[in-house]
């Protein structure tokens, strides 16, 4: 059994939220939301990066398929001005609000989203003192739709 890829549904939900998308710069004609690492070197800040699966647990039984999948959704920004730091915090909390206990926030083809929950935001690792990051961990509980 292959697990569904949550990158596209998470990205689509973020792009559809005008409160979040409008605060991001554009990269190649789209808001700076990335689903792979490393992000392009020329990508602007602030940006949102969706990780690959952190966990993928099969919680199903003999006659059903249920998965629990976790991904980190991280906001990175510059740390030069206080406003830059606050924007990263604001975006991280907005992402939490978008996904936490909002199972209808994403649609996963062939699956029912039973629940979505979030942990965080918490500090994300960065490479230097000139950037900052906050991440939330999104946990999706999915049940396969039987045809």
Residue pairs with C-beta under 8 A, 6 or more apart in sequence:
1 58
1 65
3 53
3 56
3 67
3 69
4 67
4 69
4 108
4 109
4 110
4 111
4 142
6 50
6 53
6 69
6 71
6 106
6 108
6 138
6 140
7 35
7 50
7 52
7 71
8 35
9 106
9 107
9 108
10 35
10 50
10 71
10 73
10 99
10 106
10 138
11 33
11 35
11 50
12 106
13 98
13 99
13 105
13 106
14 20
14 21
14 31
14 33
14 48
14 73
14 95
14 98
15 21
15 30
15 31
15 33
17 94
17 98
19 94
20 48
20 91
20 94
20 95
20 98
21 31
21 33
23 46
23 87
23 90
23 91
24 31
24 32
24 33
24 46
24 47
24 48
24 91
25 31
25 32
25 44
25 45
25 46
25 47
26 32
26 44
27 40
27 42
27 43
27 44
27 47
32 43
32 44
32 45
32 46
32 47
32 48
33 47
33 48
33 49
33 50
34 43
34 47
34 48
34 49
34 50
35 49
35 50
37 49
37 51
39 47
39 49
45 76
45 77
45 78
45 84
45 131
46 75
46 76
46 77
46 78
46 84
46 87
46 88
46 91
47 75
47 76
47 77
48 73
48 74
48 75
48 76
48 91
48 95
49 73
49 74
49 76
50 71
50 72
50 73
50 74
51 71
51 72
51 73
51 74
52 71
53 69
53 70
53 71
54 70
54 71
54 72
54 137
55 68
55 69
55 70
56 67
56 68
56 69
56 70
57 67
57 68
57 69
58 65
58 66
58 67
59 66
59 67
59 68
59 141
60 66
60 67
60 144
64 143
64 144
64 146
65 143
65 144
66 114
66 141
66 142
66 143
66 144
67 111
67 140
67 141
67 142
68 139
68 140
68 141
68 142
69 139
69 140
69 142
70 137
70 138
70 139
70 140
71 137
71 138
71 140
72 124
72 135
72 136
72 137
72 138
73 95
73 99
73 135
73 136
73 137
73 138
74 124
74 133
74 134
74 135
74 136
75 88
75 91
75 92
75 95
75 121
75 124
75 133
75 134
75 135
76 88
76 124
76 126
76 131
76 132
76 133
77 84
77 85
77 87
77 88
77 91
77 131
77 132
77 133
78 84
78 130
78 131
78 132
79 85
79 126
79 129
79 130
79 131
79 132
80 130
84 132
85 132
88 132
88 133
88 134
89 121
89 134
91 134
92 120
92 121
92 134
92 135
92 136
93 121
95 118
95 121
95 136
96 118
96 120
96 121
96 136
98 105
99 105
99 106
99 116
99 118
99 136
99 138
100 116
100 117
100 118
101 115
101 116
101 117
102 116
103 113
103 114
103 115
103 116
104 113
105 116
106 113
106 116
106 140
107 113
108 140
108 142
110 144
110 145
111 142
111 143
111 144
111 145
112 142
112 143
112 144
112 145
113 140
113 141
113 142
114 141
114 142
114 143
115 139
115 140
115 141
116 138
116 139
116 140
116 141
117 138
117 139
118 136
118 137
118 138
118 139
119 136
119 137
119 139
120 134
120 135
120 136
120 137
121 134
121 135
121 136
122 134
122 135
122 136
123 133
123 134
123 135
124 133
124 134
124 135
125 133
126 132
126 133
